[in-house]
């Protein structure tokens, strides 16, 4: 009899607990299911966005190879507006900036590259945009802005390239000792590649030459191999 009474009390206790807590449990299950469903929907949406952005970017590259800058500009704008969360938005605007530089429109290129730098969700692509923006600022004569862009960036992979741009800017400001130190820092960087050493050595050794000679020599060089093609294909 005592055993029966004890079991009855346990059952009544469980029933009472259930009456008090069932809505919390049901709500928890509903929330968990909603979260799982929401997460799956989010993943599917991201995949769909990436696929659409990839197709749009591929179309843009066709126009870029044809040098149809107006069409490229329109498609890059659509990538910014509709697919800003994908890497293709950054890639598209890097490609647009390259065409703007080719056409001599450095102001437009600077605006395009700044968007890519500030909005890229891919760190490396953001650094590529930063580097190219600094180079465009040199073309615009904005040497302090170029120095600010490449200074204080803690990145091994881009250190040599950033230091080179800093050296170029300092040299254009007629700070020859600062330029030499920047070129030496670029040469000492772990990221400097064999193809870059000769160019950096030449800049370091010729830092005392007249600026018009140095600028003419630099203008004859193509884009450095270290970042060429990162966003062009």
N, C-alpha and C positions, 0 to 999 in steps of 0.2 A: 504493500500500500504506500509506503514511504517512497519507494522507487517510482511508482506511478505518479504520485503527487509532484515529485521532483521533476520528472519529465514534462508534466503538464505545465509546470511553472516555467521551464525552459522554453517550451513552445510558445507560451503566452508572451514571454520576454522577447523572443525573436519576432513575433507578430507585431508587437508594439514598436520595436526598433524599425521594422520595415515600414510601418505606417508613418513614422516620423522622418524616415530618410529616403523613401522610395523616389521622391521627386528629384532629390539631389543625384541619385544614381542614374535615373532615366535621363536627366539633363546632361550628366557627364557622358553617357553613351552617345547621345544625340550630338553633342559638341565634338566628340572624338570622330564620329562618322563624318561630320561636316568638315572637320579639318583635313581628314584623309581625302575626301572628295575634292575639297578646295585645292589641296596640294597637287593632286593628279591633274586637275583642270589647269592649274598654273604651269605645270610642266608641259602639258600638251600645247598650251598657248605659246610658251617660249619656243618650242620646237617649230610651231607654225610660223612664228615671227621670224625666226632664223632662216627658215627655208624661203620665205617671201623676200626677206632682205637680201639673201644670197642671189636670188634670181634678178632682183632689181639692180644689184651691184654688177652682175655679169652683163646686163644690158648697158649699164653705164660705161663699162670698160670698152665695149664695142664703139661707143661714141667717142670715148677718149682716144682710142687708136686712130679714129678718123679726124681727130682734132676739132670735133664739134663742141666747142667750149660752152655754147649756150645750152645745148642739150645736157651736157655734163653738169652744168650749174643747176639746172632744173632737177635733175635726178639726185644730185647731192643734197639739195634742199629737201626733197621728199624723204631721203634717208634720215636727215636730221629730224624731220617732223614725225615720221611714222615708225622709224626703227632705231631711235636714239639709244636704246638699251643694247643693241647688237654691235659687234665689232665692225660690221659693214658700214655703219654711219661714219665711224672714224676713217676707215679705209677709203671710202668714197670722197671724203673731204680732203684727205691727203692727196688723192689723185687729182682732184680739182685744183688744189693749190699748186701742184706741179705744172699744170697747164697755165695757170695764171702767172707763174714765174716765167715760163717760156714766152708768154706774150708780153712780158715786161710790166704787168699790172701788180706791182709789189704790195700796194695798199690792200687790194682785194685778197691777195695771197695771205697777208698777215691776219686779216679778219678770219679767213677760212681756217688757217692753222690754229689760231687762238681758240676757236670753237672746238676743234679736234683735241687740242691739249686739255682744255677745261672739262670736256664732256666724255672723254674716252674712259670706258670701264676696263680697258686692258692697259696695264701699267706700261708695258713696253711700247705700245702704239702711242700712248700719251707722251712718252719720252722722245719718240721719233718726231712727233708734232712739235714738241718744245725745241728740239735741236734745229729743225727746219725753220721754225719761227725766228729763232735767234739769228740764223743766217739771213733771213729776209730783212730783219731789223738792221743788219749791217748794210744791206743794199740801200735801205732807206736813210742811212746815216744816223740811226738811233743807237749809238754805241753803248750808252749806259743801259738802255733797255735790254740789249743783247747780253750784256754782262750779267744783269740781274736774272735773266732767264736761265743761264747756265751755272750760276753760282749757288753753292749750298746744296747741290743735288747729290745725295748719297747713293750713287749707283755705280757699281764696278763696271758694268758692261758699257756704259756710255761715258765714263770718266775721260778717256783720251779725247773723244770727239768734243765733249764740252770744254775741256781745257784748251783745245785748239781754237775753238770759236772765241773763247775768252782772250786768248793770245792775239787773235786777229783784231778783236775790238780794241784791246789796249794799244796795239800797234797803230791803229787808225787814230787813236787819241794821242799818239806820239809818246806813249809811255813804253819806251823800248825795253827798259829793264823788266818791267812788269810782263811785257809780252814774252821776253826770253824765258822768264821764270815759268810762265804758263805753258810754253812749248816744252820746256824740260819736264814739267809735271805730266804733260800728255805722253811724252816718251817713256816716263817711268811708270805709267799706269799699266796695271795688269791686263787691261782690255786692248792695249795697242796691238794692232796686227802687223805682220811683216810688210804688207803693202803700204801701210801708213808711215812706217819708220822713215823711209827716204824723203817723203814730203815734209814730215815734221823736222827732220834734220836740216833740210834745206831752209825751212823757215827760221829755225833757230840760228843757223849760221849767217843768214842774210838779213838779220833783224836790223842791222845798221845801214842797210841800203836806203836810198831815197824812196819815199812812199809811192811815187808814181811808178817806179820800176817794180816794186813789190806787188802793187795792185794789178799791174799789167800781167805779171806772171801768174798771179792767182786766177785771173779771169780766164786764162788759157786752160786751166784744169777743169776736168769734169767733176761731177759729184763724187764724193769719197766712196769707195767700195763698201765701207762698213755699214752704210745705211742706204745705199742705192738699191732700189727695187723692193724695199721693205713693204711699201704700200702701192707700188705701181702696177702690180699684176693681181 
